Every structure is written in structure tokens, then in C-alpha cells.
Amino acid sequence: VYLLLAILVAISIWVFEDEFGDNGNPRETETTITDIPITYIGEENLADRGLMMLVEEDTDTTLDLTISGARRQVSFLGRDDLRVTVNLNSVDRAGIQSLTPTITSTDRHFSRDMVVSQSPSIATVNIKELNSKAVEIRCELVGNLAEGCSAGELVLSQTMLELRGQAEDIAPVAYAKVTLDIGENANETVTRK
């Protein structure tokens, strides 16, 4: 009974100290949450302006955040509670862009005032020109016809394919190849998607 009472008193003192130990205010603590993924908003609209984002080169994909606040608030915040977004809707030219990230949280205790520092403070985004090129679609027929059957002309529903990307990536592509497998001993019209 005394042991249980001692534990209860110790917990009560600890909670009281945590809540009121800093001249009547809660004790402040600081923590760093690393590798919070950055979500880019408006990436799909870049193509309308002839642009594209390169994630592999010179584009920030995560952010580290140092937050400070009452222990009971800070200790429950994790990477899954925070959302970092960068809006690309104002981007209208190619090149390295510096954009301000917005930090929000699903946790009701989080406020922007709790942020002590963030790294990077400005998100770097690599924007390139989006090039397009139309290439012919060629079809290779695989399989064989049943005895006594003959094949008519192969008809494709689409004969051209538009490629989009960086000029150096799409320039080497001469055509797109699809394979139509009619199976063994085909004896009727074959349609494939």
C-alpha cells in the first residue's frame, strides 16, 4: 500500500512540476522531427505552362523541423502529424526556384509559433522545360494462324504516341513498339487493349 501511495505521489509531483514548474507555466522542451516529406501542390499544372519538375536533381524532398513547447504538446507530435506543402502554381519559368514551404498539422496542439527552426528554410525546386515529341506506334504480331485461316491487315486504334519529358530523354526514341499476341492456331478476329 505504501509503495503504491509513493508511486502515486511521485507521479503527481512530476505532473505538477511539468505543468507549473516554470514560474507557474508549463516547462518548455524542444525536439527535432526529421525527414518530413514535402508535398508539391500544382505539379500537374506545370505541363500547361510547358514546364516539369525534376525530383531527382536539386529538388528538396524532405524538411527537418525543430519545435519547442510544453512537454505534453511536443512529445505527442511526430512526422505523421505534420504536413509540409510547397505550392508550384506561381512557377512560370524554368530553372532552380526557391519557394516557401507551408507547415500544417493534424494535431490541435500544434501552432506555427512552436517552430524554432526548419531546414531547409526555403524549398529548392528544379523546374525544366517540358518537351514533347510524336512517335509512330509499330505493332509486332506474335503467334500463328490456324490451318486454312488467313490474316487481314493489322489495324491500330492509335498510330501515334505523344512523349513528354526532357529533350535529351525523348530525342533518342524513334518509335513505340507494342506486341499483339494472337495465340496459337488463331481462327477468329483478335482484339487486344
Number of C-alpha atoms within 10 A of each C-alpha: 5 7 8 9 10 11 11 12 12 12 12 12 12 12 14 13 15 18 18 12 14 11 8 11 12 18 16 16 14 15 17 17 15 15 13 18 17 18 16 17 12 14 16 13 14 21 16 9 12 17 23 23 23 14 12 9 11 14 17 16 17 15 19 17 20 15 21 18 21 17 16 16 16 19 13 11 18 15 15 11 14 17 16 17 16 20 15 19 13 9 19 12 15 16 14 15 16 14 16 13 21 13 15 14 17 11 14 8 14 19 13 11 9 16 17 14 13 16 13 14 14 15 20 18 24 18 23 19 18 18 18 15 15 15 16 15 15 14 15 10 13 12 12 15 16 13 9 7 12 10 11 7 5 10 9 13 6 8 12 15 13 10 16 16 20 16 14 9 11 16 13 8 13 12 13 16 10 11 11 15 15 18 14 11 13 17 16 12 8 11 10 8 5
